[in-house]
Amino acid sequence: MHPIRKDSVSQITLTEHEAGQRLDNYLIKILKGVPKSHIHRIIRVGEVRLDKKRCKPDTRIESGQILRIPPIRTAGTQKPSKPQPAPACKFDIAYEDDALLVINKPSGVAVHGGSGVSFGVIEQIRQTRPEAKYLELVHRLDKDTSGLLMIAKKRSALVKLHEMIRNGHPKKTYLALGVGRLNNDRFHVKLPLFKYTGAQGEKMVRVSDDGQSAHTIFRVLKRYSDGLPHQVGLSALTLVEATLKTGRTHQIRVHMQSQHSPIAGDERYGDYQANKRLQKLGLKRMFLHASELHLDHPVTGEKLVLKAELPQELTQFVVMLDNRHQSV
Protein backbone atom coordinates (compact mmCIF):
# COMPACT_ATOMS: atom_id res chain seq x y z
CA MET A 1 0.00 0.00 0.00
CA HIS A 2 1.37 3.41 -0.96
CA PRO A 3 2.01 5.92 1.87
CA ILE A 4 -0.47 8.80 1.60
CA ARG A 5 -0.10 12.18 3.27
CA LYS A 6 -3.45 13.92 3.59
CA ASP A 7 -1.82 17.28 4.43
CA SER A 8 0.24 17.60 1.22
CA VAL A 9 0.27 16.55 -2.43
CA SER A 10 1.02 12.86 -3.01
CA GLN A 11 2.46 11.46 -6.25
CA ILE A 12 1.92 7.72 -6.72
CA THR A 13 3.29 5.49 -9.48
CA LEU A 14 0.63 2.84 -10.02
CA THR A 15 1.61 -0.83 -10.26
CA GLU A 16 0.13 -3.86 -12.03
CA HIS A 17 -1.62 -4.83 -8.77
CA GLU A 18 -3.71 -1.65 -8.93
CA ALA A 19 -4.31 -1.63 -12.71
CA GLY A 20 -7.85 -2.08 -14.00
CA GLN A 21 -9.66 -0.55 -11.02
CA ARG A 22 -11.99 2.43 -11.24
CA LEU A 23 -10.22 5.56 -10.05
CA ASP A 24 -12.89 6.45 -7.47
CA ASN A 25 -12.90 2.93 -5.99
CA TYR A 26 -9.11 2.97 -5.71
CA LEU A 27 -9.13 6.35 -3.94
CA ILE A 28 -11.90 5.25 -1.56
CA LYS A 29 -9.72 2.28 -0.60
CA ILE A 30 -6.50 4.21 0.04
CA LEU A 31 -8.02 7.38 1.52
CA LYS A 32 -9.51 5.78 4.60
CA GLY A 33 -12.22 7.84 6.26
CA VAL A 34 -12.61 10.36 3.43
CA PRO A 35 -16.27 10.57 2.30
CA LYS A 36 -17.03 9.25 -1.18
CA SER A 37 -18.73 12.56 -2.02
CA HIS A 38 -15.49 14.47 -1.27
CA ILE A 39 -13.44 12.08 -3.42
CA HIS A 40 -15.84 12.60 -6.33
CA ARG A 41 -15.60 16.38 -5.85
CA ILE A 42 -11.79 16.54 -6.01
CA ILE A 43 -11.85 14.37 -9.15
CA ARG A 44 -14.56 16.51 -10.74
CA VAL A 45 -12.75 19.83 -10.16
CA GLY A 46 -9.49 18.43 -11.56
CA GLU A 47 -7.44 18.23 -8.37
CA VAL A 48 -6.82 14.53 -9.00
CA ARG A 49 -4.67 13.92 -12.09
CA LEU A 50 -3.44 10.86 -14.00
CA ASP A 51 -0.21 11.60 -15.89
CA LYS A 52 -0.99 15.30 -15.34
CA LYS A 53 -4.37 14.98 -17.11
CA ARG A 54 -7.89 15.44 -15.77
CA CYS A 55 -9.87 12.25 -15.31
CA LYS A 56 -13.29 10.93 -14.35
CA PRO A 57 -14.42 8.78 -11.40
CA ASP A 58 -14.95 5.76 -13.69
CA THR A 59 -11.53 6.08 -15.41
CA ARG A 60 -9.68 2.74 -15.28
CA ILE A 61 -6.20 3.19 -13.87
CA GLU A 62 -3.20 1.62 -15.62
CA SER A 63 0.17 0.29 -14.51
CA GLY A 64 2.92 2.91 -14.73
CA GLN A 65 0.60 5.92 -14.54
CA ILE A 66 1.45 8.69 -12.08
CA LEU A 67 -1.48 9.61 -9.88
CA ARG A 68 -1.59 13.03 -8.23
CA ILE A 69 -3.64 13.31 -5.04
CA PRO A 70 -4.13 16.80 -3.56
CA PRO A 71 -4.07 17.66 0.14
CA ILE A 72 -7.31 16.32 1.59
CA ARG A 73 -9.25 19.04 3.40
CA THR A 74 -12.77 18.25 4.56
CA ALA A 75 -15.16 20.36 6.61
CA GLY A 76 -14.74 19.91 10.31
CA THR A 77 -11.47 18.02 9.94
CA GLN A 78 -9.76 17.62 13.28
CA LYS A 79 -6.16 16.77 13.88
CA PRO A 80 -6.13 13.00 13.48
CA SER A 81 -5.14 10.89 16.39
CA LYS A 82 -2.46 8.30 15.81
CA PRO A 83 -4.23 5.28 14.31
CA GLN A 84 -4.08 2.09 16.29
CA PRO A 85 -2.57 -0.76 14.26
CA ALA A 86 -4.78 -3.78 13.72
CA PRO A 87 -3.73 -6.65 15.97
CA ALA A 88 -2.15 -9.54 14.11
CA CYS A 89 -4.58 -12.43 14.16
CA LYS A 90 -4.40 -15.87 12.59
CA PHE A 91 -7.59 -17.48 11.31
CA ASP A 92 -8.34 -21.11 10.51
CA ILE A 93 -7.37 -21.71 6.87
CA ALA A 94 -9.62 -23.84 4.66
CA TYR A 95 -7.48 -23.43 1.53
CA GLU A 96 -4.38 -21.54 0.42
CA ASP A 97 -2.05 -21.31 -2.55
CA ASP A 98 -0.15 -18.45 -4.20
CA ALA A 99 -3.33 -16.91 -5.66
CA LEU A 100 -6.14 -17.60 -3.20
CA LEU A 101 -6.69 -17.75 0.55
CA VAL A 102 -9.94 -19.03 2.08
CA ILE A 103 -10.39 -18.69 5.83
CA ASN A 104 -13.05 -19.78 8.29
CA LYS A 105 -14.15 -16.44 9.76
CA PRO A 106 -15.48 -16.47 13.33
CA SER A 107 -18.71 -14.70 14.26
CA GLY A 108 -18.38 -11.23 15.76
CA VAL A 109 -15.50 -10.07 13.54
CA ALA A 110 -16.10 -7.56 10.73
CA VAL A 111 -14.46 -8.35 7.40
CA HIS A 112 -12.93 -4.85 7.16
CA GLY A 113 -12.60 -1.62 9.11
CA GLY A 114 -15.05 1.26 8.74
CA SER A 115 -18.51 2.27 10.00
CA GLY A 116 -17.26 2.53 13.57
CA VAL A 117 -15.03 -0.56 13.33
CA SER A 118 -11.30 0.21 13.65
CA PHE A 119 -10.16 -2.93 11.89
CA GLY A 120 -11.47 -6.17 10.48
CA VAL A 121 -10.35 -9.52 9.11
CA ILE A 122 -8.45 -8.11 6.14
CA GLU A 123 -6.48 -5.62 8.27
CA GLN A 124 -5.64 -8.35 10.79
CA ILE A 125 -4.42 -10.71 8.07
CA ARG A 126 -2.29 -7.96 6.50
CA GLN A 127 -0.75 -7.31 9.92
CA THR A 128 0.04 -11.02 10.25
CA ARG A 129 1.60 -11.14 6.78
CA PRO A 130 3.61 -7.92 6.32
CA GLU A 131 5.56 -9.50 3.46
CA ALA A 132 2.42 -10.09 1.37
CA LYS A 133 2.28 -7.73 -1.63
CA TYR A 134 -1.44 -8.17 -2.28
CA LEU A 135 -4.34 -9.21 -0.06
CA GLU A 136 -7.88 -8.16 -0.97
CA LEU A 137 -11.35 -9.35 0.02
CA VAL A 138 -13.17 -11.15 -2.79
CA HIS A 139 -16.59 -10.83 -1.12
CA ARG A 140 -18.06 -10.05 2.30
CA LEU A 141 -19.70 -11.80 5.20
CA ASP A 142 -21.79 -9.98 7.79
CA LYS A 143 -19.99 -9.38 11.08
CA ASP A 144 -22.15 -11.92 12.96
CA THR A 145 -21.98 -14.56 10.21
CA SER A 146 -19.25 -17.18 10.45
CA GLY A 147 -17.72 -19.35 7.77
CA LEU A 148 -15.82 -19.40 4.50
CA LEU A 149 -14.38 -16.10 3.28
CA MET A 150 -12.27 -15.70 0.11
CA ILE A 151 -9.23 -13.41 -0.07
CA ALA A 152 -7.28 -12.87 -3.29
CA LYS A 153 -3.49 -12.90 -3.17
CA LYS A 154 -3.15 -11.67 -6.76
CA ARG A 155 -5.08 -8.98 -8.62
CA SER A 156 -5.59 -11.36 -11.56
CA ALA A 157 -7.31 -13.81 -9.20
CA LEU A 158 -9.53 -11.05 -7.78
CA VAL A 159 -10.63 -9.91 -11.25
CA LYS A 160 -11.40 -13.49 -12.32
CA LEU A 161 -13.34 -14.26 -9.12
CA HIS A 162 -15.41 -11.08 -9.47
CA GLU A 163 -16.22 -12.10 -13.05
CA MET A 164 -17.25 -15.55 -11.79
CA ILE A 165 -19.46 -14.01 -9.09
CA ARG A 166 -21.21 -11.82 -11.68
CA ASN A 167 -21.98 -15.01 -13.63
CA GLY A 168 -23.48 -16.85 -10.65
CA HIS A 169 -20.38 -18.69 -9.44
CA PRO A 170 -19.01 -19.89 -7.11
CA LYS A 171 -21.75 -21.86 -5.39
CA LYS A 172 -22.10 -20.65 -1.78
CA THR A 173 -24.12 -22.61 0.77
CA TYR A 174 -25.07 -21.57 4.30
CA LEU A 175 -26.61 -23.23 7.34
CA ALA A 176 -29.26 -21.25 9.22
CA LEU A 177 -31.80 -21.81 11.98
CA GLY A 178 -35.17 -20.14 11.44
CA VAL A 179 -37.68 -19.14 14.12
CA GLY A 180 -40.90 -20.64 12.79
CA ARG A 181 -41.96 -23.63 10.72
CA LEU A 182 -41.12 -23.91 7.02
CA ASN A 183 -43.51 -26.44 5.50
CA ASN A 184 -41.90 -27.18 2.12
CA ASP A 185 -38.84 -29.41 2.14
CA ARG A 186 -37.22 -27.51 -0.73
CA PHE A 187 -38.25 -24.17 -2.19
CA HIS A 188 -37.02 -21.07 -4.04
CA VAL A 189 -37.38 -17.47 -2.85
CA LYS A 190 -37.12 -14.92 -5.67
CA LEU A 191 -37.85 -11.55 -4.08
CA PRO A 192 -36.04 -8.31 -5.06
CA LEU A 193 -34.12 -6.56 -2.28
CA PHE A 194 -33.81 -2.81 -1.73
CA LYS A 195 -31.02 -1.26 0.39
CA TYR A 196 -31.73 1.77 2.58
CA THR A 197 -30.46 3.49 5.73
CA GLY A 198 -32.23 2.78 9.02
CA ALA A 199 -33.20 5.28 11.73
CA GLN A 200 -29.86 4.84 13.51
CA GLY A 201 -27.83 5.14 10.30
CA GLU A 202 -27.47 1.38 9.96
CA LYS A 203 -27.49 -0.48 6.64
CA MET A 204 -30.89 -2.11 6.08
CA VAL A 205 -32.54 -4.20 3.36
CA ARG A 206 -36.19 -4.91 2.62
CA VAL A 207 -38.20 -6.74 -0.02
CA SER A 208 -39.30 -4.21 -2.65
CA ASP A 209 -40.21 -4.19 -6.32
CA ASP A 210 -37.71 -1.31 -6.66
CA GLY A 211 -34.86 -3.52 -5.43
CA GLN A 212 -32.28 -5.74 -7.11
CA SER A 213 -33.24 -9.25 -8.14
CA ALA A 214 -32.36 -11.86 -5.52
CA HIS A 215 -32.70 -15.65 -5.53
CA THR A 216 -32.13 -18.13 -2.68
CA ILE A 217 -32.78 -21.88 -2.68
CA PHE A 218 -33.75 -23.36 0.71
CA ARG A 219 -33.67 -27.00 1.78
CA VAL A 220 -35.07 -28.02 5.15
CA LEU A 221 -32.69 -30.24 7.14
CA LYS A 222 -34.65 -30.61 10.37
CA ARG A 223 -37.78 -29.27 12.03
CA TYR A 224 -38.19 -28.80 15.77
CA SER A 225 -41.71 -28.32 17.11
CA ASP A 226 -43.19 -31.12 19.21
CA GLY A 227 -41.58 -31.11 22.62
CA LEU A 228 -40.49 -27.49 22.73
CA PRO A 229 -41.06 -26.44 26.35
CA HIS A 230 -44.01 -24.07 26.83
CA GLN A 231 -42.01 -21.68 28.96
CA VAL A 232 -39.67 -21.01 26.05
CA GLY A 233 -42.56 -19.62 24.02
CA LEU A 234 -41.28 -20.90 20.68
CA SER A 235 -43.76 -22.77 18.50
CA ALA A 236 -41.17 -24.11 16.01
CA LEU A 237 -37.57 -23.91 14.82
CA THR A 238 -36.35 -25.00 11.38
CA LEU A 239 -32.76 -25.86 10.43
CA VAL A 240 -32.14 -25.10 6.74
CA GLU A 241 -29.48 -25.14 4.09
CA ALA A 242 -29.53 -21.96 1.97
CA THR A 243 -27.81 -21.75 -1.42
CA LEU A 244 -27.25 -18.33 -2.95
CA LYS A 245 -28.01 -17.83 -6.63
CA THR A 246 -27.31 -14.09 -6.23
CA GLY A 247 -25.22 -12.35 -3.59
CA ARG A 248 -27.17 -9.36 -2.30
CA THR A 249 -26.56 -7.67 1.05
CA HIS A 250 -28.35 -9.51 3.90
CA GLN A 251 -30.02 -11.74 1.29
CA ILE A 252 -30.57 -14.91 3.33
CA ARG A 253 -31.58 -12.93 6.41
CA VAL A 254 -34.28 -10.92 4.60
CA HIS A 255 -35.50 -13.86 2.49
CA MET A 256 -35.98 -15.95 5.64
CA GLN A 257 -37.77 -13.04 7.32
CA SER A 258 -40.07 -12.88 4.28
CA GLN A 259 -41.05 -16.53 4.87
CA HIS A 260 -42.07 -15.72 8.47
CA SER A 261 -39.06 -17.64 9.78
CA PRO A 262 -36.36 -15.05 10.62
CA ILE A 263 -32.92 -16.32 11.56
CA ALA A 264 -32.49 -17.19 15.23
CA GLY A 265 -30.41 -14.56 17.00
CA ASP A 266 -30.68 -12.01 14.18
CA GLU A 267 -30.85 -8.66 15.99
CA ARG A 268 -31.70 -6.66 12.85
CA TYR A 269 -34.36 -8.74 11.10
CA GLY A 270 -35.27 -11.27 13.77
CA ASP A 271 -37.95 -11.78 16.39
CA TYR A 272 -36.89 -9.80 19.48
CA GLN A 273 -38.88 -11.86 22.01
CA ALA A 274 -37.83 -15.15 20.45
CA ASN A 275 -34.18 -14.09 20.49
CA LYS A 276 -34.39 -13.32 24.23
CA ARG A 277 -35.80 -16.81 24.86
CA LEU A 278 -33.16 -18.42 22.65
CA GLN A 279 -30.44 -16.64 24.60
CA LYS A 280 -31.74 -18.31 27.76
CA LEU A 281 -31.41 -21.64 25.96
CA GLY A 282 -27.77 -20.85 25.15
CA LEU A 283 -27.81 -19.23 21.68
CA LYS A 284 -25.55 -16.18 22.07
CA ARG A 285 -25.14 -15.25 18.36
CA MET A 286 -26.92 -15.25 15.02
CA PHE A 287 -27.31 -18.78 13.65
CA LEU A 288 -25.93 -18.23 10.13
CA HIS A 289 -22.80 -20.00 8.88
CA ALA A 290 -21.16 -20.08 5.42
CA SER A 291 -20.55 -23.83 5.30
CA GLU A 292 -19.62 -24.75 1.70
CA LEU A 293 -17.94 -23.18 -1.30
CA HIS A 294 -17.82 -24.84 -4.73
CA LEU A 295 -15.70 -23.05 -7.33
CA ASP A 296 -13.28 -23.40 -10.20
CA HIS A 297 -9.87 -22.11 -9.19
CA PRO A 298 -9.47 -18.60 -10.69
CA VAL A 299 -6.02 -19.41 -12.13
CA THR A 300 -5.78 -23.18 -12.69
CA GLY A 301 -9.46 -23.98 -13.24
CA GLU A 302 -9.23 -26.85 -10.74
CA LYS A 303 -12.58 -27.67 -9.14
CA LEU A 304 -12.52 -26.89 -5.43
CA VAL A 305 -15.05 -28.03 -2.84
CA LEU A 306 -14.34 -26.32 0.47
CA LYS A 307 -16.21 -26.92 3.71
CA ALA A 308 -16.32 -25.35 7.17
CA GLU A 309 -18.01 -27.30 9.94
CA LEU A 310 -20.49 -25.54 12.22
CA PRO A 311 -18.66 -23.65 14.99
CA GLN A 312 -18.69 -25.33 18.37
CA GLU A 313 -21.24 -22.92 19.90
CA LEU A 314 -23.77 -23.65 17.12
CA THR A 315 -23.09 -27.39 17.15
CA GLN A 316 -23.70 -27.47 20.89
CA PHE A 317 -27.01 -25.64 20.42
CA VAL A 318 -28.18 -28.14 17.76
CA VAL A 319 -27.17 -31.05 19.99
CA MET A 320 -29.17 -29.48 22.84
CA LEU A 321 -32.22 -29.21 20.55
CA ASP A 322 -31.79 -32.82 19.42
CA ASN A 323 -31.54 -34.01 23.01
CA ARG A 324 -34.41 -31.95 24.44
CA HIS A 325 -36.92 -31.76 21.65
CA GLN A 326 -38.53 -34.26 19.37
CA SER A 327 -37.69 -33.70 15.69
CA VAL A 328 -40.62 -34.02 13.26
N, C-alpha and C positions, 0 to 999 in steps of 0.2 A: 504493500500500500504506500502510495506517495505521501511524503510529509506535506501538510497543507497549513499555511499560516493565514488565519482569517483577518489579521490586522495589516497585511501588506499583499502586494501582487505576487501570485505564484505562477511559475512557468513549469509545465509538466510535459515531458516527452512520453507520449503514449506507447505502450508495448502491445505485443500480439495478444496478451491475456485480456486486454481491455477492448481490443478491436471488435467492431460489430455491434456494440451497444448504442442505444440512443443516448445522445448527449445529456438530456435532462435526467435520465435514470442513473447515468454514471455520476453526475454531480450530486444527486440526492444521496447516493451511497457514500461518497467521500466527504461530503459536507454535513456531517452528523449534526442534527438539531436545527438546521436551517430550513425554514418552511419552503415547501414546494413552490408556493406562489412567489416567494422572493427569488428563487432560482430562475423561474420563468421570466421574471421581470429583468434580471441582469442579463439574461440571454437576449431578450427582446430589444433592450436599449443598446445592445452592442458592446457591453462591458466584458462579455465572455467572447474570446476569439479562438479560432482554429487556424493555425498558420497565418496569423495576423488578419484573418478574414472574418466577417460577421457570419453567424450561423443561426440555425433554428433549433428549437427543442428536440425535434425528431431527427436531426442530422445524425447519421451513423459515424461514429468515430473510427479512425484508421490507425494502424500501427505506424509509428514514426512521426505522427502529427505532433505539433507543439500546441498545447492548450494553455491559454492565458485565463487565469481566474483572478478577478479583482479583489480588493479588500472587501470583506463581507461586513456590511453595517446594516443592522436591522433595528427597527424601533424598539426602544426599551431594552437594548442590549446591556447587560451588566458584565462586569469583569468576570470572566469564567473562573470557576474554581478548578483546581487541579483535578482532572478526571481520575477516578479510581480504576486501576487496571482490572480487567476481568480475571477472576481466579482461574488458574489452570484446573481443568477437570477432565478426567478420562471417563468415557462412556462405553458401555458394552458394544462391541463391534459385531455386526451380523455379516458384513462382507467388506473386503478392502482389496484394491489393487492400485496401480499407479494412476488410474483415471477416476475411480469412484470409491466413495466411502459410504457405507450404510450403517447407521448406529441404531440402537434401541433406546429411544429417548424416554426418560422417566417422566411421570406426571409432575406438574408443578413447576416446570422449567420452560421459560419462553424460548422460542427458537432463535430470536435475535433481540438486541436491545432496542429501546424506543418505547414511546407511549408510557412513560413512567418506569420502565424497566431499564436498569443501568447496563445490563449485559444479558446475553442469552447463550444458547448452545454454540452458535457459530463463533462468538467471541471467545468462549471458553476453550473451544477446540483450537482456535488460532493461537491462544496463549500457550496451550500444551505443545503445539507444533510450530515454534518460531521459525524453523527452517523451511516450512512449506511455502511455496511461491504463490499457490492459488488454492483457496478453499471458499466455495460459495454454496449457499443453500440452493437445492434444486426445486424444492417445494416447501410447504409449511405444515406444521401440525399446531393445533391450538395448545395453549400453555398447559391445560389440564388433561390433554390427551397424551397417552403414552404410545410407544411403538416405533415402527420402522421409519427412519428419516434419511433421505438421500442427500449427500453432499458431493459436489463435483470437485475433482482435484485438477481438472484441466478445463479451460474455456471451451475447447472443442466438444468435450463430453457434456458440458452444461447446455450448449446450443442444441446438440442432438437430443438430449433428454427433454428439453422444452418443446422441440418439434414433435417428439413422441407423445408428450402429454397433450399437445393440441390435437393430435390424431387419436386420442382415446386410449393411449398406452402410457405407462404400464398399468397392469391390473392391480388395483389396491383394494384390499379386503380388511374390514374392521370387525371387532366383536363389541357388542353393546348390550346393555340390559335396559329394557324399557319398563316404565311404570304403567301398567295396563295390559290388557290381553289383546294380542294380535291373532286373529282367527285364521287367516290364510297361511299355509305352510311356506309358500313362496309367492312373492308379489313384487311388482314394479311401482315405484313412485316417480312420476314425471310432473313435477310442479316447479314453475319458474321462481327464482329467488331474487329478491330485491334488497340491496344493501342500503342502510341508512344509519344515522347517528342517534343514539338513545339520549334520554333526558340528562344523563350524567356524562355525556360525551363518549360513551362506549360504542364500539362497533356492533351493530345489530343487523339481523337479516330476517325477512319475513316472506311468506309466499305472496306473490303478486304477479298479475298479468304483465306488469311493466318490467319484471325482472328478467334475469338471464335464464336460459333453459338449464334444467338440472334433472338428472336421472340417477336414481339409486335402486339397486336390486336387493331385496331383503329375503333372507331365508331363516325361518324359525328353527332354533336348535333345541329349545326346551321352554316349557311353560310351567310356571309356578302359580297355583291358585288354591286348590284344596289343601287345607292344613295350615294356611297362613294364620297366625294367631290374631284374634279379634282386636287385641289391644294395640297391635301394630297399625291397624287401620288401612291396610293395603289389600285391595281386592285381588290383584294379580300382578305378576312380574313376568316378562318374556325376554329370554336370552336369544339374541339374533346375530346372524352374520350379515354384514352390509357390504356390498360391492359397489364401488363408485364407477359410474359410466362417464360422469363429468366431475370436475373438482372445484366446486364453488365453495366460498367461505361458509363455514358452519353447516354444510349441506346435510350431513347425516342427522345432526342435532335438530334442524328445523323440519326435515322430512319426517323424522320420528314424532316430533311434536304435532305435525299435521295429521298423523294417524292416531292421535289421542293416546300415545304411548311415549311421552318424553323420556329422555335418557335419565336413568337414576343418578342422582347427585349433580345434575346439570343446574348450576345456579342461575343461568341466564334464560334458559328456555324450559326449565323443568317445573315440577310441581313442588312448591315450597313446603307444604305440610308433609308430603310424602318424603321429601329429602330429609326433613328433621327426624322422621321415624326411622328412615334407613340409617341415619347416623347412629341412632341408638342401637341398631342391629350390627353396627361395625363398619358401614360403608363411609369412608372419610373423604372420598374423591369422586369425580365423575367416572362412570363406568363406560369408557370408550377407549379402545386400544387398537392401533394399527398392527394387525397380526400377520398379514401376508403381502408379499410384493412379487409379482410375476413380470419380468421384463427381459427384453433383448439387450445385452450389454451395448452401451452407446458406441463403443469402439470396435469390439471384436464380433458383435452380433450373437455371442453365446447366450443361450437361454438360461436365465437365472430364476430360481424359485427360492425366495428368502422368507424365513418365518421368525416370529418373535412370540414366545409363549406368554400367556397372561402373567402380569406381574403378581408377585406373591400375595399382595393385599387383595387383589381381585379374585385370585384363585381361592384364597381362604374364605371369601364371602360366598362364592359359588358352592364350595364344599359345605358351608354352614346351611345354605338353602337346601342343598341335597339331603343333608342329615335331618333337618327340622321340618321340611315341608314335603308333601307328596307331589311328585311331578306328574302332570296329566297331559 
